[in-house]
Amino acid sequence: MPCGSEELECSSRSAMCDKCCSVCNGAGPSKCGDCSTRYTRNNKGVCEDVDECEVESLCSSGTYCENTAGSHDCEG
């Protein structure tokens, strides 16, 4: 899931950065210098959300994992 339009102020510049960036070179997920925790750079160079539900067993028995931007929820 690519990053949405939510933005945070970039600490290294006055530009607005997507929340998927920990360091940015301008606005938008394609301008990330580094991806935030729980985000990874795809083959197009854009930071996108890691689906924790696909890579880890995070929820207890009787619940299901729902991926959220930068995290997950256990529902059930």
All heavy atoms as TSV, in Angstrom:
chain	resi	resn	atom	element	x	y	z
A	1	MET	N	N	0.849	-1.167	0.000
A	1	MET	CA	C	0.000	0.000	0.000
A	1	MET	C	C	0.897	1.233	0.000
A	1	MET	O	O	1.658	1.422	0.928
A	1	MET	CB	C	-0.901	-0.067	1.241
A	1	MET	CG	C	-1.446	1.227	1.696
A	1	MET	SD	S	-2.422	1.243	3.229
A	1	MET	CE	C	-2.835	-0.395	3.617
A	2	PRO	N	N	0.845	2.065	-1.022
A	2	PRO	CA	C	1.664	3.278	-1.051
A	2	PRO	C	C	1.227	4.250	0.028
A	2	PRO	O	O	0.119	4.186	0.516
A	2	PRO	CB	C	1.397	3.863	-2.437
A	2	PRO	CG	C	0.801	2.760	-3.220
A	2	PRO	CD	C	0.126	1.853	-2.249
A	3	CYS	N	N	2.108	5.148	0.370
A	3	CYS	CA	C	1.772	6.153	1.374
A	3	CYS	C	C	0.654	7.041	0.878
A	3	CYS	O	O	0.539	7.306	-0.308
A	3	CYS	CB	C	2.986	7.015	1.679
A	3	CYS	SG	S	4.239	6.115	2.553
A	4	GLY	N	N	-0.143	7.533	1.812
A	4	GLY	CA	C	-1.224	8.439	1.477
A	4	GLY	C	C	-0.734	9.878	1.417
A	4	GLY	O	O	0.451	10.142	1.316
A	5	SER	N	N	-1.650	10.785	1.517
A	5	SER	CA	C	-1.302	12.194	1.406
A	5	SER	C	C	-1.002	12.823	2.760
A	5	SER	O	O	-0.781	14.015	2.850
A	5	SER	CB	C	-2.440	12.952	0.725
A	5	SER	OG	O	-3.618	12.830	1.489
A	6	GLU	N	N	-1.021	12.018	3.835
A	6	GLU	CA	C	-0.710	12.566	5.148
A	6	GLU	C	C	0.744	12.992	5.173
A	6	GLU	O	O	1.619	12.290	4.706
A	6	GLU	CB	C	-0.966	11.516	6.227
A	6	GLU	CG	C	-2.424	11.121	6.306
A	6	GLU	CD	C	-2.642	10.033	7.320
A	6	GLU	OE1	O	-1.917	10.003	8.318
A	6	GLU	OE2	O	-3.546	9.221	7.098
A	7	GLU	N	N	0.991	14.159	5.714
A	7	GLU	CA	C	2.345	14.698	5.686
A	7	GLU	C	C	2.788	15.143	7.071
A	7	GLU	O	O	1.979	15.524	7.900
A	7	GLU	CB	C	2.421	15.887	4.725
A	7	GLU	CG	C	2.141	15.501	3.296
A	7	GLU	CD	C	2.178	16.684	2.349
A	7	GLU	OE1	O	1.908	17.806	2.791
A	7	GLU	OE2	O	2.492	16.462	1.174
A	8	LEU	N	N	4.070	15.099	7.311
A	8	LEU	CA	C	4.689	15.589	8.531
A	8	LEU	C	C	5.772	16.569	8.135
A	8	LEU	O	O	6.368	16.445	7.081
A	8	LEU	CB	C	5.328	14.429	9.315
A	8	LEU	CG	C	4.409	13.291	9.719
A	8	LEU	CD1	C	5.225	12.159	10.311
A	8	LEU	CD2	C	3.377	13.769	10.717
A	9	GLU	N	N	6.042	17.529	9.001
A	9	GLU	CA	C	7.103	18.466	8.681
A	9	GLU	C	C	8.433	17.742	8.742
A	9	GLU	O	O	8.723	17.025	9.684
A	9	GLU	CB	C	7.098	19.650	9.647
A	9	GLU	CG	C	8.087	20.718	9.237
A	9	GLU	CD	C	7.960	21.986	10.036
A	9	GLU	OE1	O	6.903	22.208	10.647
A	9	GLU	OE2	O	8.932	22.749	10.033
A	10	CYS	N	N	9.231	17.901	7.729
A	10	CYS	CA	C	10.523	17.242	7.645
A	10	CYS	C	C	11.516	17.988	8.519
A	10	CYS	O	O	11.659	19.198	8.419
A	10	CYS	CB	C	10.977	17.233	6.182
A	10	CYS	SG	S	12.452	16.282	5.908
A	11	SER	N	N	12.204	17.275	9.400
A	11	SER	CA	C	13.114	17.933	10.330
A	11	SER	C	C	14.364	18.467	9.652
A	11	SER	O	O	14.969	19.406	10.134
A	11	SER	CB	C	13.506	16.966	11.448
A	11	SER	OG	O	14.148	15.837	10.909
A	12	SER	N	N	14.749	17.890	8.512
A	12	SER	CA	C	15.981	18.327	7.865
A	12	SER	C	C	15.759	19.477	6.885
A	12	SER	O	O	16.700	20.090	6.435
A	12	SER	CB	C	16.647	17.155	7.146
A	12	SER	OG	O	15.816	16.702	6.109
A	13	ARG	N	N	14.502	19.766	6.554
A	13	ARG	CA	C	14.162	20.860	5.635
A	13	ARG	C	C	12.819	21.433	6.055
A	13	ARG	O	O	12.120	20.854	6.852
A	13	ARG	CB	C	14.055	20.337	4.203
A	13	ARG	CG	C	15.341	19.753	3.671
A	13	ARG	CD	C	15.146	19.235	2.284
A	13	ARG	NE	N	14.700	20.323	1.415
A	13	ARG	CZ	C	15.139	20.541	0.208
A	13	ARG	NH1	N	16.027	19.741	-0.309
A	13	ARG	NH2	N	14.692	21.524	-0.527
A	14	SER	N	N	12.442	22.536	5.487
A	14	SER	CA	C	11.140	23.115	5.792
A	14	SER	C	C	10.038	22.526	4.920
A	14	SER	O	O	8.884	22.888	5.057
A	14	SER	CB	C	11.189	24.638	5.629
A	14	SER	OG	O	11.533	24.966	4.307
A	15	ALA	N	N	10.384	21.631	4.018
A	15	ALA	CA	C	9.392	20.993	3.139
A	15	ALA	C	C	8.487	20.071	3.948
A	15	ALA	O	O	8.826	19.641	5.036
A	15	ALA	CB	C	10.105	20.188	2.060
A	16	MET	N	N	7.329	19.778	3.396
A	16	MET	CA	C	6.425	18.828	4.032
A	16	MET	C	C	6.704	17.437	3.468
A	16	MET	O	O	6.799	17.265	2.261
A	16	MET	CB	C	4.970	19.211	3.763
A	16	MET	CG	C	4.580	20.548	4.380
A	16	MET	SD	S	4.743	20.609	6.173
A	16	MET	CE	C	3.359	19.620	6.665
A	17	CYS	N	N	6.838	16.472	4.355
A	17	CYS	CA	C	7.164	15.102	3.959
A	17	CYS	C	C	5.995	14.179	4.233
A	17	CYS	O	O	5.274	14.362	5.202
A	17	CYS	CB	C	8.353	14.577	4.760
A	17	CYS	SG	S	9.878	15.433	4.451
A	18	ASP	N	N	5.838	13.161	3.410
A	18	ASP	CA	C	4.882	12.103	3.699
A	18	ASP	C	C	5.283	11.427	4.996
A	18	ASP	O	O	6.458	11.346	5.332
A	18	ASP	CB	C	4.873	11.072	2.570
A	18	ASP	CG	C	3.819	11.364	1.527
A	18	ASP	OD1	O	3.662	12.543	1.188
A	18	ASP	OD2	O	3.178	10.419	1.074
A	19	LYS	N	N	4.292	10.865	5.699
A	19	LYS	CA	C	4.590	10.186	6.963
A	19	LYS	C	C	5.442	8.940	6.749
A	19	LYS	O	O	6.032	8.440	7.678
A	19	LYS	CB	C	3.313	9.835	7.702
A	19	LYS	CG	C	2.487	8.763	7.042
A	19	LYS	CD	C	1.282	8.442	7.875
A	19	LYS	CE	C	0.530	7.284	7.278
A	19	LYS	NZ	N	-0.498	6.817	8.173
A	20	CYS	N	N	5.527	8.454	5.513
A	20	CYS	CA	C	6.346	7.277	5.244
A	20	CYS	C	C	7.834	7.622	5.188
A	20	CYS	O	O	8.664	6.732	5.148
A	20	CYS	CB	C	5.906	6.584	3.969
A	20	CYS	SG	S	6.049	7.597	2.510
A	21	CYS	N	N	8.176	8.909	5.202
A	21	CYS	CA	C	9.581	9.339	5.147
A	21	CYS	C	C	10.111	9.652	6.543
A	21	CYS	O	O	9.451	10.330	7.318
A	21	CYS	CB	C	9.729	10.604	4.312
A	21	CYS	SG	S	9.100	10.529	2.634
A	22	SER	N	N	11.299	9.201	6.836
A	22	SER	CA	C	11.962	9.647	8.055
A	22	SER	C	C	12.881	10.818	7.738
A	22	SER	O	O	13.163	11.644	8.583
A	22	SER	CB	C	12.737	8.510	8.717
A	22	SER	OG	O	13.747	8.037	7.859
A	23	VAL	N	N	13.346	10.903	6.508
A	23	VAL	CA	C	14.139	12.017	5.983
A	23	VAL	C	C	13.627	12.271	4.577
A	23	VAL	O	O	13.341	11.336	3.851
A	23	VAL	CB	C	15.643	11.664	5.925
A	23	VAL	CG1	C	16.442	12.777	5.290
A	23	VAL	CG2	C	16.175	11.337	7.312
A	24	CYS	N	N	13.484	13.538	4.188
A	24	CYS	CA	C	12.957	13.791	2.855
A	24	CYS	C	C	13.760	14.853	2.121
A	24	CYS	O	O	14.508	15.613	2.719
A	24	CYS	CB	C	11.496	14.190	2.905
A	24	CYS	SG	S	11.197	15.806	3.623
A	25	ASN	N	N	13.563	14.855	0.817
A	25	ASN	CA	C	14.200	15.821	-0.069
A	25	ASN	C	C	13.142	16.658	-0.771
A	25	ASN	O	O	13.389	17.214	-1.827
A	25	ASN	CB	C	15.057	15.087	-1.109
A	25	ASN	CG	C	16.113	14.234	-0.462
A	25	ASN	OD1	O	16.823	14.688	0.414
A	25	ASN	ND2	N	16.186	12.978	-0.855
A	26	GLY	N	N	11.944	16.709	-0.224
A	26	GLY	CA	C	10.818	17.422	-0.802
A	26	GLY	C	C	9.528	16.716	-0.438
A	26	GLY	O	O	9.529	15.755	0.323
A	27	ALA	N	N	8.433	17.207	-0.968
A	27	ALA	CA	C	7.122	16.654	-0.640
A	27	ALA	C	C	6.844	15.373	-1.424
A	27	ALA	O	O	7.263	15.229	-2.561
A	27	ALA	CB	C	6.039	17.688	-0.923
A	28	GLY	N	N	6.109	14.455	-0.803
A	28	GLY	CA	C	5.658	13.243	-1.484
A	28	GLY	C	C	6.501	12.023	-1.171
A	28	GLY	O	O	7.667	12.133	-0.812
A	29	PRO	N	N	5.901	10.825	-1.281
A	29	PRO	CA	C	6.594	9.588	-0.943
A	29	PRO	C	C	7.762	9.259	-1.858
A	29	PRO	O	O	8.638	8.494	-1.509
A	29	PRO	CB	C	5.510	8.520	-1.025
A	29	PRO	CG	C	4.468	9.105	-1.907
A	29	PRO	CD	C	4.520	10.587	-1.690
A	30	SER	N	N	7.809	9.854	-3.051
A	30	SER	CA	C	8.940	9.596	-3.946
A	30	SER	C	C	10.153	10.450	-3.596
A	30	SER	O	O	11.223	10.250	-4.145
A	30	SER	CB	C	8.532	9.846	-5.395
A	30	SER	OG	O	8.193	11.206	-5.575
A	31	LYS	N	N	9.990	11.383	-2.670
A	31	LYS	CA	C	11.084	12.276	-2.279
A	31	LYS	C	C	11.715	11.876	-0.952
A	31	LYS	O	O	12.467	12.634	-0.364
A	31	LYS	CB	C	10.577	13.723	-2.179
A	31	LYS	CG	C	10.036	14.278	-3.480
A	31	LYS	CD	C	11.124	14.454	-4.492
A	31	LYS	CE	C	10.573	15.153	-5.726
A	31	LYS	NZ	N	11.541	15.288	-6.759
A	32	CYS	N	N	11.403	10.680	-0.465
A	32	CYS	CA	C	11.983	10.209	0.797
A	32	CYS	C	C	13.471	9.946	0.633
A	32	CYS	O	O	13.890	9.290	-0.323
A	32	CYS	CB	C	11.319	8.911	1.254
A	32	CYS	SG	S	9.600	9.071	1.743
A	33	GLY	N	N	14.264	10.461	1.558
A	33	GLY	CA	C	15.667	10.083	1.612
A	33	GLY	C	C	15.779	8.725	2.286
A	33	GLY	O	O	16.498	7.845	1.842
A	34	ASP	N	N	15.021	8.551	3.361
A	34	ASP	CA	C	14.928	7.291	4.085
A	34	ASP	C	C	13.466	7.027	4.395
A	34	ASP	O	O	12.699	7.962	4.642
A	34	ASP	CB	C	15.709	7.337	5.399
A	34	ASP	CG	C	17.207	7.425	5.200
A	34	ASP	OD1	O	17.735	6.676	4.350
A	34	ASP	OD2	O	17.846	8.239	5.885
A	35	CYS	N	N	13.087	5.753	4.395
A	35	CYS	CA	C	11.714	5.390	4.740
A	35	CYS	C	C	11.572	5.296	6.252
A	35	CYS	O	O	12.506	4.900	6.951
A	35	CYS	CB	C	11.351	4.047	4.116
A	35	CYS	SG	S	11.439	4.019	2.317
A	36	SER	N	N	10.394	5.641	6.753
A	36	SER	CA	C	10.097	5.509	8.173
A	36	SER	C	C	10.031	4.035	8.559
A	36	SER	O	O	9.921	3.154	7.703
A	36	SER	CB	C	8.747	6.166	8.492
A	36	SER	OG	O	8.806	7.552	8.307
A	37	THR	N	N	10.046	3.778	9.862
A	37	THR	CA	C	9.885	2.425	10.386
A	37	THR	C	C	8.572	1.840	9.885
A	37	THR	O	O	7.561	2.532	9.840
A	37	THR	CB	C	9.888	2.454	11.928
A	37	THR	OG1	O	11.110	3.049	12.358
A	37	THR	CG2	C	9.760	1.060	12.510
A	38	ARG	N	N	8.597	0.590	9.488
A	38	ARG	CA	C	7.452	-0.163	8.953
A	38	ARG	C	C	7.040	0.277	7.555
A	38	ARG	O	O	5.930	0.028	7.108
A	38	ARG	CB	C	6.280	-0.160	9.916
A	38	ARG	CG	C	6.637	-0.847	11.233
A	38	ARG	CD	C	5.419	-1.177	12.015
A	38	ARG	NE	N	5.779	-1.815	13.260
A	38	ARG	CZ	C	5.410	-3.043	13.592
A	38	ARG	NH1	N	4.675	-3.744	12.784
A	38	ARG	NH2	N	5.773	-3.552	14.739
A	39	TYR	N	N	7.956	0.958	6.855
A	39	TYR	CA	C	7.799	1.297	5.449
A	39	TYR	C	C	9.050	0.811	4.729
A	39	TYR	O	O	10.117	0.716	5.324
A	39	TYR	CB	C	7.640	2.810	5.238
A	39	TYR	CG	C	6.319	3.334	5.729
A	39	TYR	CD1	C	6.143	3.702	7.054
A	39	TYR	CD2	C	5.237	3.448	4.865
A	39	TYR	CE1	C	4.919	4.172	7.503
A	39	TYR	CE2	C	4.012	3.920	5.307
A	39	TYR	CZ	C	3.869	4.284	6.634
A	39	TYR	OH	O	2.652	4.747	7.076
A	40	THR	N	N	8.931	0.493	3.458
A	40	THR	CA	C	10.068	0.024	2.674
A	40	THR	C	C	10.024	0.657	1.287
A	40	THR	O	O	8.956	1.053	0.819
A	40	THR	CB	C	10.069	-1.517	2.582
A	40	THR	OG1	O	11.280	-1.944	1.987
A	40	THR	CG2	C	8.888	-2.042	1.771
A	41	ARG	N	N	11.170	0.748	0.654
A	41	ARG	CA	C	11.245	1.339	-0.685
A	41	ARG	C	C	10.907	0.265	-1.716
A	41	ARG	O	O	11.467	-0.817	-1.726
A	41	ARG	CB	C	12.651	1.885	-0.929
A	41	ARG	CG	C	12.731	2.805	-2.128
A	41	ARG	CD	C	14.071	3.507	-2.211
A	41	ARG	NE	N	14.447	4.215	-1.012
A	41	ARG	CZ	C	14.045	5.455	-0.684
A	41	ARG	NH1	N	13.235	6.108	-1.484
A	41	ARG	NH2	N	14.454	6.020	0.421
A	42	ASN	N	N	9.948	0.561	-2.608
A	42	ASN	CA	C	9.581	-0.408	-3.639
A	42	ASN	C	C	10.523	-0.279	-4.838
A	42	ASN	O	O	11.442	0.533	-4.830
A	42	ASN	CB	C	8.099	-0.259	-4.042
A	42	ASN	CG	C	7.784	1.048	-4.748
A	42	ASN	OD1	O	8.660	1.751	-5.257
A	42	ASN	ND2	N	6.506	1.396	-4.780
A	43	ASN	N	N	10.277	-1.074	-5.881
A	43	ASN	CA	C	11.182	-1.083	-7.037
A	43	ASN	C	C	11.121	0.192	-7.871
A	43	ASN	O	O	11.924	0.382	-8.771
A	43	ASN	CB	C	10.930	-2.315	-7.920
A	43	ASN	CG	C	9.522	-2.363	-8.472
A	43	ASN	OD1	O	8.698	-1.486	-8.208
A	43	ASN	ND2	N	9.232	-3.409	-9.225
A	44	LYS	N	N	10.183	1.088	-7.571
A	44	LYS	CA	C	10.107	2.385	-8.239
A	44	LYS	C	C	10.734	3.497	-7.401
A	44	LYS	O	O	10.664	4.661	-7.757
A	44	LYS	CB	C	8.659	2.730	-8.562
A	44	LYS	CG	C	8.051	1.780	-9.577
A	44	LYS	CD	C	6.635	2.151	-9.897
A	44	LYS	CE	C	6.089	1.134	-10.907
A	44	LYS	NZ	N	4.707	1.398	-11.234
A	45	GLY	N	N	11.309	3.120	-6.244
A	45	GLY	CA	C	11.973	4.096	-5.384
A	45	GLY	C	C	11.050	4.857	-4.463
A	45	GLY	O	O	11.453	5.835	-3.847
A	46	VAL	N	N	9.808	4.406	-4.326
A	46	VAL	CA	C	8.823	5.072	-3.479
A	46	VAL	C	C	8.658	4.275	-2.191
A	46	VAL	O	O	8.543	3.052	-2.213
A	46	VAL	CB	C	7.471	5.189	-4.222
A	46	VAL	CG1	C	6.397	5.784	-3.327
A	46	VAL	CG2	C	7.632	6.016	-5.491
A	47	CYS	N	N	8.640	4.971	-1.049
A	47	CYS	CA	C	8.405	4.287	0.224
A	47	CYS	C	C	6.943	3.883	0.317
A	47	CYS	O	O	6.048	4.669	0.008
A	47	CYS	CB	C	8.760	5.199	1.391
A	47	CYS	SG	S	10.529	5.535	1.536
A	48	GLU	N	N	6.713	2.637	0.722
A	48	GLU	CA	C	5.354	2.151	0.880
A	48	GLU	C	C	5.243	1.333	2.153
A	48	GLU	O	O	6.233	0.834	2.682
A	48	GLU	CB	C	4.907	1.334	-0.329
A	48	GLU	CG	C	5.674	0.069	-0.558
A	48	GLU	CD	C	5.221	-0.683	-1.814
A	48	GLU	OE1	O	4.462	-0.136	-2.615
A	48	GLU	OE2	O	5.643	-1.831	-1.966
A	49	ASP	N	N	4.030	1.208	2.631
A	49	ASP	CA	C	3.731	0.500	3.863
A	49	ASP	C	C	4.101	-0.979	3.766
A	49	ASP	O	O	3.843	-1.616	2.745
A	49	ASP	CB	C	2.227	0.646	4.158
A	49	ASP	CG	C	1.795	-0.072	5.408
A	49	ASP	OD1	O	2.409	0.153	6.462
A	49	ASP	OD2	O	0.846	-0.869	5.329
A	50	VAL	N	N	4.692	-1.516	4.826
A	50	VAL	CA	C	4.940	-2.954	4.942
A	50	VAL	C	C	3.670	-3.576	5.514
A	50	VAL	O	O	3.132	-3.086	6.510
A	50	VAL	CB	C	6.129	-3.239	5.885
A	50	VAL	CG1	C	6.259	-4.723	6.174
A	50	VAL	CG2	C	7.416	-2.688	5.301
A	51	ASP	N	N	3.169	-4.623	4.895
A	51	ASP	CA	C	1.994	-5.321	5.414
A	51	ASP	C	C	2.474	-6.325	6.455
A	51	ASP	O	O	2.869	-7.442	6.132
A	51	ASP	CB	C	1.236	-6.011	4.283
A	51	ASP	CG	C	-0.070	-6.629	4.749
A	51	ASP	OD1	O	-0.302	-6.734	5.977
A	51	ASP	OD2	O	-0.864	-7.022	3.889
A	52	GLU	N	N	2.463	-5.895	7.724
A	52	GLU	CA	C	2.927	-6.761	8.809
A	52	GLU	C	C	2.119	-8.044	8.898
A	52	GLU	O	O	2.632	-9.078	9.330
A	52	GLU	CB	C	2.845	-6.018	10.162
A	52	GLU	CG	C	3.728	-4.820	10.275
A	52	GLU	CD	C	3.082	-3.555	9.718
A	52	GLU	OE1	O	1.908	-3.590	9.279
A	52	GLU	OE2	O	3.767	-2.524	9.705
A	53	CYS	N	N	0.871	-8.001	8.475
A	53	CYS	CA	C	0.006	-9.178	8.540
A	53	CYS	C	C	0.475	-10.284	7.598
A	53	CYS	O	O	0.199	-11.454	7.839
A	53	CYS	CB	C	-1.431	-8.788	8.215
A	53	CYS	SG	S	-2.122	-7.570	9.351
A	54	GLU	N	N	1.178	-9.925	6.543
A	54	GLU	CA	C	1.677	-10.920	5.599
A	54	GLU	C	C	3.019	-11.506	6.012
A	54	GLU	O	O	3.379	-12.586	5.583
A	54	GLU	CB	C	1.818	-10.313	4.204
A	54	GLU	CG	C	0.501	-10.071	3.517
A	54	GLU	CD	C	0.676	-9.643	2.073
A	54	GLU	OE1	O	1.824	-9.569	1.579
A	54	GLU	OE2	O	-0.351	-9.373	1.430
A	55	VAL	N	N	3.773	-10.795	6.825
A	55	VAL	CA	C	5.135	-11.240	7.132
A	55	VAL	C	C	5.310	-11.751	8.556
A	55	VAL	O	O	6.313	-12.366	8.858
A	55	VAL	CB	C	6.170	-10.124	6.852
A	55	VAL	CG1	C	6.208	-9.775	5.383
A	55	VAL	CG2	C	5.893	-8.884	7.676
A	56	GLU	N	N	4.359	-11.511	9.436
A	56	GLU	CA	C	4.501	-11.936	10.827
A	56	GLU	C	C	3.165	-12.442	11.356
A	56	GLU	O	O	2.113	-12.008	10.921
A	56	GLU	CB	C	4.931	-10.752	11.715
A	56	GLU	CG	C	6.263	-10.151	11.369
A	56	GLU	CD	C	6.589	-8.973	12.269
A	56	GLU	OE1	O	6.471	-9.110	13.492
A	56	GLU	OE2	O	6.943	-7.922	11.731
A	57	SER	N	N	3.234	-13.339	12.345
A	57	SER	CA	C	2.033	-13.750	13.072
A	57	SER	C	C	1.951	-12.872	14.311
A	57	SER	O	O	2.617	-13.124	15.305
A	57	SER	CB	C	2.116	-15.222	13.466
A	57	SER	OG	O	2.154	-16.026	12.318
A	58	LEU	N	N	1.152	-11.828	14.247
A	58	LEU	CA	C	1.139	-10.821	15.302
A	58	LEU	C	C	-0.060	-10.911	16.231
A	58	LEU	O	O	-0.010	-10.397	17.335
A	58	LEU	CB	C	1.161	-9.421	14.673
A	58	LEU	CG	C	2.384	-9.111	13.820
A	58	LEU	CD1	C	2.180	-7.805	13.064
A	58	LEU	CD2	C	3.618	-9.009	14.699
A	59	CYS	N	N	-1.129	-11.539	15.786
A	59	CYS	CA	C	-2.364	-11.541	16.556
A	59	CYS	C	C	-2.581	-12.890	17.232
A	59	CYS	O	O	-2.155	-13.928	16.735
A	59	CYS	CB	C	-3.543	-11.206	15.646
A	59	CYS	SG	S	-3.403	-9.554	14.923
A	60	SER	N	N	-3.257	-12.842	18.359
A	60	SER	CA	C	-3.511	-14.063	19.114
A	60	SER	C	C	-4.608	-14.888	18.447
A	60	SER	O	O	-5.340	-14.398	17.582
A	60	SER	CB	C	-3.909	-13.718	20.548
A	60	SER	OG	O	-5.085	-12.935	20.550
A	61	SER	N	N	-4.722	-16.110	18.873
A	61	SER	CA	C	-5.721	-17.030	18.335
A	61	SER	C	C	-7.119	-16.437	18.503
A	61	SER	O	O	-7.426	-15.829	19.529
A	61	SER	CB	C	-5.616	-18.363	19.076
A	61	SER	OG	O	-6.585	-19.257	18.606
A	62	GLY	N	N	-7.948	-16.593	17.502
A	62	GLY	CA	C	-9.312	-16.090	17.552
A	62	GLY	C	C	-9.458	-14.662	17.059
A	62	GLY	O	O	-10.555	-14.112	17.071
A	63	THR	N	N	-8.345	-14.049	16.654
A	63	THR	CA	C	-8.403	-12.697	16.094
A	63	THR	C	C	-7.755	-12.713	14.716
A	63	THR	O	O	-7.076	-13.674	14.358
A	63	THR	CB	C	-7.679	-11.666	16.983
A	63	THR	OG1	O	-6.288	-11.990	17.064
A	63	THR	CG2	C	-8.263	-11.630	18.388
A	64	TYR	N	N	-7.973	-11.674	13.964
A	64	TYR	CA	C	-7.324	-11.571	12.658
A	64	TYR	C	C	-6.582	-10.244	12.576
A	64	TYR	O	O	-6.910	-9.279	13.242
A	64	TYR	CB	C	-8.335	-11.718	11.515
A	64	TYR	CG	C	-9.351	-10.605	11.418
A	64	TYR	CD1	C	-9.116	-9.492	10.600
A	64	TYR	CD2	C	-10.536	-10.649	12.138
A	64	TYR	CE1	C	-10.039	-8.466	10.518
A	64	TYR	CE2	C	-11.457	-9.630	12.053
A	64	TYR	CZ	C	-11.207	-8.542	11.250
A	64	TYR	OH	O	-12.116	-7.522	11.173
A	65	CYS	N	N	-5.578	-10.242	11.746
A	65	CYS	CA	C	-4.717	-9.081	11.575
A	65	CYS	C	C	-5.246	-8.206	10.448
A	65	CYS	O	O	-5.573	-8.691	9.378
A	65	CYS	CB	C	-3.298	-9.555	11.251
A	65	CYS	SG	S	-2.063	-8.245	11.171
A	66	GLU	N	N	-5.328	-6.902	10.713
A	66	GLU	CA	C	-5.707	-5.941	9.682
A	66	GLU	C	C	-4.577	-4.928	9.538
A	66	GLU	O	O	-4.197	-4.264	10.502
A	66	GLU	CB	C	-7.002	-5.234	10.051
A	66	GLU	CG	C	-7.476	-4.317	8.947
A	66	GLU	CD	C	-8.871	-3.777	9.195
A	66	GLU	OE1	O	-9.714	-4.502	9.741
A	66	GLU	OE2	O	-9.097	-2.624	8.826
A	67	ASN	N	N	-4.030	-4.848	8.324
A	67	ASN	CA	C	-2.931	-3.920	8.067
A	67	ASN	C	C	-3.447	-2.487	8.099
A	67	ASN	O	O	-4.520	-2.185	7.593
A	67	ASN	CB	C	-2.302	-4.217	6.701
A	67	ASN	CG	C	-1.046	-3.424	6.480
A	67	ASN	OD1	O	-0.144	-3.424	7.310
A	67	ASN	ND2	N	-0.961	-2.735	5.361
A	68	THR	N	N	-2.668	-1.598	8.712
A	68	THR	CA	C	-2.952	-0.160	8.708
A	68	THR	C	C	-1.672	0.536	8.276
A	68	THR	O	O	-0.601	-0.069	8.270
A	68	THR	CB	C	-3.386	0.340	10.105
A	68	THR	OG1	O	-2.316	0.111	11.031
A	68	THR	CG2	C	-4.652	-0.349	10.578
A	69	ALA	N	N	-1.770	1.784	7.907
A	69	ALA	CA	C	-0.581	2.532	7.448
A	69	ALA	C	C	0.444	2.639	8.575
A	69	ALA	O	O	0.187	3.255	9.598
A	69	ALA	CB	C	-0.993	3.917	6.970
A	70	GLY	N	N	1.567	1.969	8.393
A	70	GLY	CA	C	2.649	2.010	9.356
A	70	GLY	C	C	2.463	1.136	10.578
A	70	GLY	O	O	3.265	1.160	11.501
A	71	SER	N	N	1.416	0.298	10.589
A	71	SER	CA	C	1.168	-0.541	11.752
A	71	SER	C	C	0.185	-1.644	11.375
A	71	SER	O	O	0.063	-2.020	10.219
A	71	SER	CB	C	0.617	0.319	12.898
A	71	SER	OG	O	0.578	-0.437	14.094
A	72	HIS	N	N	-0.524	-2.151	12.388
A	72	HIS	CA	C	-1.553	-3.156	12.188
A	72	HIS	C	C	-2.495	-3.134	13.386
A	72	HIS	O	O	-2.166	-2.576	14.442
A	72	HIS	CB	C	-0.930	-4.557	12.057
A	72	HIS	CG	C	-0.404	-5.071	13.357
A	72	HIS	ND1	N	0.789	-4.644	13.888
A	72	HIS	CD2	C	-0.926	-5.945	14.252
A	72	HIS	CE1	C	0.988	-5.241	15.043
A	72	HIS	NE2	N	-0.035	-6.038	15.290
A	73	ASP	N	N	-3.668	-3.746	13.247
A	73	ASP	CA	C	-4.626	-3.922	14.336
A	73	ASP	C	C	-5.023	-5.392	14.388
A	73	ASP	O	O	-5.092	-6.053	13.343
A	73	ASP	CB	C	-5.879	-3.087	14.113
A	73	ASP	CG	C	-5.648	-1.602	14.277
A	73	ASP	OD1	O	-4.856	-1.210	15.154
A	73	ASP	OD2	O	-6.262	-0.828	13.511
A	74	CYS	N	N	-5.270	-5.890	15.584
A	74	CYS	CA	C	-5.800	-7.244	15.760
A	74	CYS	C	C	-7.292	-7.097	16.065
A	74	CYS	O	O	-7.667	-6.427	17.024
A	74	CYS	CB	C	-5.086	-7.964	16.897
A	74	CYS	SG	S	-3.344	-8.294	16.550
A	75	GLU	N	N	-8.110	-7.657	15.216
A	75	GLU	CA	C	-9.558	-7.540	15.328
A	75	GLU	C	C	-10.132	-8.900	15.700
A	75	GLU	O	O	-9.594	-9.927	15.350
A	75	GLU	CB	C	-10.165	-7.084	14.006
A	75	GLU	CG	C	-9.594	-5.794	13.457
A	75	GLU	CD	C	-10.029	-4.554	14.222
A	75	GLU	OE1	O	-11.110	-4.587	14.844
A	75	GLU	OE2	O	-9.282	-3.567	14.197
A	76	GLY	N	N	-11.253	-8.873	16.375
A	76	GLY	CA	C	-11.830	-10.160	16.607
A	76	GLY	C	C	-12.872	-10.230	17.606
A	76	GLY	O	O	-13.488	-11.092	17.968
